[in-house]
Amino acid sequence: MRTSTSKIRFQKINLATIILLFILILAGGVVRSTGSGMGCPDWPKCFGRYVPPTNVNELPKDYKQEYVAGRLAKNQRFAKTLDVFGYSDLAKRIREDRSILVPEDFNAVKTWTEYINRLIGALSGLFLIATAIYAFAYRADTKWIPFLSILNVILVGFQGWLGSIVVSTNLVAWIVTVHMLLALAILALAIATYHLARVDGRPGLTVNPLVHVVTLLALIVSIVQIAFGSEVREKIDAVAGHLQGGYRDDWISNAGTIFTQHRDVAIIVFIANIVLYALVRKTFSRHSIQQQIMSFAFLMIMLQIVTGIVLSYWALPPVAQAAHVLLATLVFGAQFYLMLNLYRSVKGGMHG
């Protein structure tokens, strides 16, 4: 009876973790789109306080110099790490980047935006740790759930460090894309452990192989689309920096071909999911979990198209940017969960 209760508790905590991860991705999108990454220049505190200030008068007079020095030291440590892995040219660029020496003025809105993002991140981390602890309720049934849960805690720790590098460095644009793809990996692992716990011992499915293939292709295309979207974000940041935050209507036109490529892949995503939706409707009953997942995914895609249009024609409003990122991850999550539900676990089949 105790084991059964622990398993139920694991599933509830795991589900709450997945929801928190989506909220965290949304919060990260808000931080990125509003330029609030350096709203808290230090970590784990914010301006040396557990509760950040609301007025510049609450800060010490030399706060700019102090935190610029801290940022410089962090970048120098990262440059040494790049040297170890053979990226000497990039390390040199980071060491010679003088833009990080320009202090940012205190902005209470940006500070609290980043602070809230950190609180959500910390809460997500605690839930991931709790998930890993309760995952051992399944150790007698499968080694995958405890293993993947522990791996996720490790990945989140690395993701936190990588996130600090994203906001600290101005030159390493590709880290934004890596940061986003790693967030997808963390989300996928959380969804995978939840799925394994839910279907433990349930009978497997016999599904048309074409459904498997199209689902996998749709998932891959969505990941490519998200990667392109992250690169668009990097390019937009570069353009915005060059124009000193002004001329917002010109940001997209100056982004180059990457924006066009992102739009073209979006069309492929749409077509792939139309085909997948038709296959799922043909293969599964109306009230099946597979049809429910696919209907949700298609709704998210339609909403994402709407936010994409808003971004294109209304000069990239920050709210639409954050929503666009969240919707993309919801599509990914739904497609990944659908794929898992096509490979439903059989007792002993996926167990260690």
C-alpha positions, -999 to 999 in steps of 0.1 A, spaced: 0 0 0 29 24 8 45 17 -26 12 25 -44 8 57 -25 44 67 -33 37 60 -70 6 82 -70 26 110 -53 53 107 -79 29 111 -107 13 142 -91 47 158 -84 59 149 -119 28 164 -135 32 196 -114 69 197 -125 59 196 -162 35 224 -157 61 245 -138 86 239 -166 62 253 -191 56 283 -169 94 287 -165 98 287 -203 72 314 -205 89 334 -178 122 330 -196 106 342 -228 93 373 -210 128 380 -196 144 376 -230 118 397 -249 120 425 -224 158 425 -220 156 418 -183 184 392 -182 207 415 -162 178 428 -140 196 410 -112 233 413 -118 243 388 -91 232 353 -81 217 337 -60 208 371 -44 195 401 -64 216 432 -57 229 414 -27 194 410 -13 169 381 -10 141 405 -18 152 429 -46 150 467 -43 122 487 -59 141 520 -60 176 530 -70 180 548 -37 181 514 -20 213 505 -38 249 513 -28 265 542 -47 291 519 -63 267 491 -73 274 495 -111 312 491 -107 308 462 -83 285 441 -106 304 450 -138 335 435 -121 315 404 -111 302 400 -147 338 405 -160 351 378 -137 324 353 -147 331 359 -184 368 354 -178 361 320 -162 339 310 -191 367 320 -215 391 297 -197 365 269 -201 363 276 -238 401 274 -240 401 240 -225 377 227 -251 397 243 -280 375 274 -287 404 298 -283 391 323 -309 358 326 -291 375 329 -258 396 357 -271 366 376 -283 349 373 -249 381 386 -232 383 415 -256 346 424 -254 344 459 -239 307 462 -241 303 443 -208 321 471 -191 292 494 -198 270 493 -166 233 490 -169 210 515 -151 188 501 -125 153 493 -137 128 480 -111 105 464 -136 134 444 -152 148 435 -118 115 421 -106 109 404 -140 142 385 -136 136 379 -99 102 362 -106 119 341 -133 144 330 -107 118 321 -82 99 300 -107 132 284 -117 140 276 -81 106 261 -75 109 240 -106 143 228 -94 128 217 -60 100 199 -78 125 181 -100 145 170 -70 113 158 -53 104 139 -85 138 122 -85 133 112 -48 99 97 -54 110 81 -86 126 53 -65 91 40 -58 94 24 -93 129 10 -88 115 -25 -85 95 -22 -117 118 -1 -140 152 15 -137 143 41 -164 121 63 -142 147 68 -114 176 71 -140 158 97 -161 146 117 -131 181 120 -117 195 129 -151 170 157 -153 182 172 -120 218 172 -134 206 188 -166 187 215 -148 219 224 -128 238 227 -160 210 247 -176 211 272 -147 248 278 -153 242 281 -190 215 306 -184 238 328 -165 263 327 -194 235 337 -218 228 370 -200 265 376 -190 280 373 -225 272 395 -255 290 376 -282 281 339 -277 248 341 -295 246 304 -302 243 297 -265 207 310 -267 198 282 -291 216 256 -270 199 269 -239 165 265 -256 172 230 -269 184 219 -235 151 233 -220 133 210 -245 154 181 -234 146 187 -197 109 190 -206 110 158 -227 126 138 -198 99 150 -174 72 140 -198 89 106 -205 90 97 -168 54 108 -163 44 86 -193 63 56 -181 47 59 -147 12 62 -162 14 33 -186 33 9 -163 21 -26 -171 -7 -15 -195 -9 -34 -228 10 -22 -258 -5 -8 -290 -5 -21 -325 -3 10 -347 2 16 -384 39 23 -389 31 53 -410 17 70 -379 50 65 -361 70 78 -390 49 110 -395 48 117 -358 86 115 -356 90 137 -386 66 163 -373 85 163 -340 118 167 -357 105 196 -378 91 213 -347 125 210 -330 142 225 -361 116 253 -362 123 261 -325 160 262 -332 155 286 -361 132 307 -338 160 309 -313 184 320 -340 159 347 -351 158 359 -315 196 361 -315 196 381 -347 169 404 -335 189 410 -303 219 419 -324 199 443 -346 182 459 -316 216 464 -299 230 480 -331 200 503 -333 202 510 -296 167 497 -290 152 522 -315 136 518 -349 117 487 -338 97 485 -371 130 479 -389 143 450 -367 127 422 -388 138 437 -421 174 439 -408 173 403 -394 183 388 -428 174 355 -443 170 336 -410 136 352 -405 125 340 -439 138 305 -432 119 304 -399 87 313 -417 93 287 -444 99 259 -418 67 271 -401 48 262 -433 64 227 -433 54 223 -396 18 232 -405 16 208 -434 32 179 -414 7 183 -386 -22 184 -410 -11 151 -423 -5 138 -388 -39 150 -376 -56 132 -405 -37 100 -397 -45 101 -360 -82 107 -367 -82 78 -391 -63 54 -367 -77 61 -333 -112 65 -318 -126 99 -312 -121 100 -275 -87 83 -274 -58 100 -257 -40 102 -291 -68 122 -307 -70 145 -276 -32 151 -277 -33 158 -315 -63 182 -312 -45 201 -285 -13 203 -306 -31 215 -336 -49 242 -316 -15 254 -303 -1 255 -338 -30 277 -349 -24 300 -320 13 301 -328 5 312 -363 -15 340 -349 13 352 -326 37 348 -356 16 372 -376 14 396 -347 52 396 -344 57 401 -381 33 430 -386 32 447 -351 70 452 -345 77 423 -323 56 431 -291 73 414 -261 40 397 -250 36 381 -284 73 370 -283 69 352 -250 36 336 -261 52 324 -293 79 306 -274 55 290 -250 32 278 -278 61 263 -296 71 243 -266 35 232 -260 34 219 -295 67 201 -289 55 186 -256 22 174 -272 40 158 -302 65 141 -279 38 128 -256 19 116 -286 49 97 -298 53 81 -264 17 70 -265 23 52 -298 50 31 -280 30 23 -249 51 2 -224 44 -35 -220 53 -50 -186 89 -61 -190 93 -45 -224 108 -12 -215 120 -22 -180 154 -26 -167 
